[in-house]
Amino acid sequence: MEVHRAIYERRAIRAFTPEAVDEATVRALIDAAVQAPSATNAQPWGFVVVAERELLREYAERAKAHYLTLELPGPYGSQARELLQRPGYDIFHGAPLLIVIYAASDRHDTVSDCFLAAQNLMLAAHDAGLGTCPIGFARPFFGLPDVKEALGVDMDWEPALSLVLGHPAERPEGPGRQPARMLAWRAGASTAQSSLARHGRGEQVGDDEETAVRPAGVLIVAHRTAATPKLLAAIHERAGRGPCAFTLLVPRSYWDPDTEEAAATLELAIPLLEGAAGGHVEGIVGSAEDPLAAIQDALGRGRFDEVIISTLPAHVSRWLHRDLPHRVEQLGLPVTVLTAEQSHRGFAVPPQEERGSR
Ligand SMILES: Cc1cc2nc3c(=O)[nH]c(=O)nc-3n(C[C@H](O)[C@H](O)[C@H](O)COP(=O)(O)O)c2cc1C
């Protein structure tokens, strides 16, 4: 699998089938983990694998109990406490295997190296069709002297992160991501211009200051899902962050060459989007039948900082099936994907929309 795809597809998995993961696979994943970079190539990681069901159950209970003895200040603390106190809450999510990554404590900042190794492992597991979830709740427990002793781990190892691993019994959508918070980007005018040109923006920006004050350009790409609650919430949230210029692009669909339906979608959706944005939302019908071409064209017509793609659930979305978000990402802008719940489809139109051949 392509790395880019693995990065975008990987999700924290919290439901597993009872099937065990074979030893060779676990070893291969750990081998992928240790390919991670580390400061001065110190490779300061060590691994513990627990695949004994009984022991996992015992550790799950003890780790939970231990976490609840800790001082957990603030709203995060009370949320964590509430979650852990739910009857039957299994901190290992029923996974058949746990990997604890320990960091050598003989030098500074080794835990960050271990986190890089953990990410390698999670991506490699996803590539192998397996699921992982980091379990921060277990970290304090694996630092207890008696636990280290029972596992045969020397006292100078510090737990960095534990991960559960198994065959996924779910394909969650994940919580999504906000566009990166750009705290600074100092570049000379020529660099800024070439970067903007790469993003397909027609106009050139003269200096950094202008870039900083203009509203954030958000291109929303949607058809049937042009006004779902998720999309409205995302727009409301973006608008709350600061001035935004929203544009809704409804690509022409293959069964609607005359764009009548796209125009009707705009007409229905724009007022709802404007309600969520608290201001004007521009609407455009895609210039091409291919959504990617329509997006490229739209990006060329204005200044955009983000693309939001709103589409049908993953199993029926033609756009997701064709990997549209990834292809748009390659145009150089951050992409957020929002998939509608079945019951939240935007408008009643023929059932074959966005389905097509898969
Ligand atoms: C350091 C760390 C600790 C985490 N601890 C837990 C945990 O204890 N339990 C859990 O279910 N998920 C845990 N997660 C998973 C995050 O909740 C999850 O990665 C995040 O919500 C983003 O979702 P995604 O991984 O599906 O994109 C942890 C993630 C990280 C990076």
The ligand as an SDF file (V2000), in Angstrom:
LIG
                    3D

 31 33  0  0  0  0  0  0  0  0999 V2000
   -0.6290    9.1070   22.9470 C   0  0  0  0  0  0  0  0  0  0  0  0
   -1.9780    8.5560   22.6130 C   0  0  0  0  0  0  0  0  0  0  0  0
   -2.7350    7.9610   23.5860 C   0  0  0  0  0  0  0  0  0  0  0  0
   -3.9780    7.4300   23.2760 C   0  0  0  0  0  0  0  0  0  0  0  0
   -4.6650    6.7710   24.2330 N   0  0  0  0  0  0  0  0  0  0  0  0
   -5.8220    6.1480   23.9280 C   0  0  0  0  0  0  0  0  0  0  0  0
   -6.4850    5.3370   24.8990 C   0  0  0  0  0  0  0  0  0  0  0  0
   -6.0390    5.1760   26.0340 O   0  0  0  0  0  0  0  0  0  0  0  0
   -7.6240    4.7230   24.5350 N   0  0  0  0  0  0  0  0  0  0  0  0
   -8.1560    4.8540   23.2540 C   0  0  0  0  0  0  0  0  0  0  0  0
   -9.1850    4.2590   22.9920 O   0  0  0  0  0  0  0  0  0  0  0  0
   -7.5470    5.6350   22.3320 N   0  0  0  0  0  0  0  0  0  0  0  0
   -6.4010    6.2580   22.6260 C   0  0  0  0  0  0  0  0  0  0  0  0
   -5.7350    7.0010   21.6760 N   0  0  0  0  0  0  0  0  0  0  0  0
   -6.2900    7.0910   20.3190 C   0  0  0  0  0  0  0  0  0  0  0  0
   -6.8170    8.4910   20.0050 C   0  0  0  0  0  0  0  0  0  0  0  0
   -8.0310    8.7000   20.6840 O   0  0  0  0  0  0  0  0  0  0  0  0
   -7.0350    8.5880   18.4830 C   0  0  0  0  0  0  0  0  0  0  0  0
   -5.8050    8.3840   17.8380 O   0  0  0  0  0  0  0  0  0  0  0  0
   -7.5870    9.9410   18.0960 C   0  0  0  0  0  0  0  0  0  0  0  0
   -8.9000   10.0820   18.5860 O   0  0  0  0  0  0  0  0  0  0  0  0
   -7.6210   10.1360   16.5940 C   0  0  0  0  0  0  0  0  0  0  0  0
   -8.3490    9.1030   15.9590 O   0  0  0  0  0  0  0  0  0  0  0  0
   -7.6930    8.2620   14.7760 P   0  0  0  0  0  0  0  0  0  0  0  0
   -6.4510    7.6230   15.3290 O   0  0  0  0  0  0  0  0  0  0  0  0
   -8.7390    7.2420   14.3970 O   0  0  0  0  0  0  0  0  0  0  0  0
   -7.4000    9.2120   13.6640 O   0  0  0  0  0  0  0  0  0  0  0  0
   -4.4900    7.5510   21.9670 C   0  0  0  0  0  0  0  0  0  0  0  0
   -3.7310    8.1750   20.9780 C   0  0  0  0  0  0  0  0  0  0  0  0
   -2.4790    8.6560   21.2860 C   0  0  0  0  0  0  0  0  0  0  0  0
   -1.6610    9.2890   20.1920 C   0  0  0  0  0  0  0  0  0  0  0  0
  1  2  1  0
  2  3  1  0
  2 30  2  0
  3  4  2  0
  4  5  1  0
  4 28  1  0
  5  6  2  0
  6  7  1  0
  6 13  1  0
  7  8  2  0
  7  9  1  0
  9 10  1  0
 10 11  2  0
 10 12  1  0
 12 13  2  0
 13 14  1  0
 14 15  1  0
 14 28  1  0
 15 16  1  0
 16 17  1  0
 16 18  1  0
 18 19  1  0
 18 20  1  0
 20 21  1  0
 20 22  1  0
 22 23  1  0
 23 24  1  0
 24 25  2  0
 24 26  1  0
 24 27  1  0
 28 29  2  0
 29 30  1  0
 30 31  1  0
M  END
$$$$
